Amino acid sequence: MKGFTETTVDDIAQDATVSRGSLFWHFGTKEQLLWAVVEETFVTWVQAGMVADVGDAQGLDALRQALASHRRMVREHRDVWRLYHVLLGEALGPRAALAERFLALHGTLRGRVRAWITQGVASGELSCADPATTSIVLTAAVSGLVGHWLLDTDALDFDRAYDELERIVEAALGVRSVTAVRLTRVRTRSRT
C-alpha cells in the first residue's frame, strides 16, 4: 500500500478503471480528487448523519448525540479519516487553498458546537464563559483523538478514550444535574 506522496494519478486511475485524463478533467489534481473524497464523506455525515442523529436536541443532549454520531462515522469510514489527516498535514504546508477548505469544514462544525453550547448555557444546563473558544477546543480534541487512534490502533482503546473525552467535556462545561437546573429556575422565578 502506497502513501499519499507515493500514490500517483496513474495509480488512482488504474484502481478506479478510468483514464488519467478523465480524473484530471473532473478533479484537476490528485489533491483535489482526494479532497473530494474527504469532503463528500464529511458533508454527507454532517447533513445525513449528525443532523439526523441530533434532531431537535439542544445543549448537552445535542453535544452527546453529535459525539456519538461522530464516533460511529469514524469507525465506519476509517480510511477516509486517515486520508483526512494526511490532507490536513498537507494543508499545514504551502497549500493555501487546501487550508481554506479545512477552515470552512471546521468552521461549519464549530458553529454547530458553539450553538449547542450556547443553548445549554441559556437553559442553565451548562456553564461556559466562551462558547466560541470552547467549540474550537472540543473539535480539536475530537480530531486529535482520532489522529492518535489512527496512528496506533493497538495501543489506544478508541471507545474508552472517547468515553473519557465525553466525561472531560461534561466536567469542563460544568454540566449541572436536571435537579440543579430546575432549582435554579425556581429560585430565579421566585426572585422576580
Order of alpha helices (4+ residues) and beta strands (2+ residues): alpha-alpha-alpha-alpha-alpha-alpha-alpha-alpha-alpha-alpha
